[in-house]
Amino acid sequence: MLLSSHIHNIYISSDNISSFQTMDITGRRNILNIPISVPFGDLIIDQRFSTHDYIDVSNRSFSTINLRLSDSHNNTIDLNNSDWSCSIIFISI
């Protein structure tokens, strides 16, 4: 994913999968904050994982999941038709 050099964090948010537990002070429903620690033009790989990283989606059903990438000013990041990927794992607790 290529980004401009002034972006220091990428926020992944979703209106339909997140909850009020994931809302930040701006009202954004962030699922994940990814710090950018590579130079401009390099591939961004976030491999942080914690057993506490989960969102309770019990009693909900989805036909689609909408994800949004934004910067720290809540501006949608334009990927200029570049591909990106992520993994979402649903487990029963």
Helices and strands as residue ranges (DSSP letters): E 9-13, G 20-22, E 30-35, E 68-70
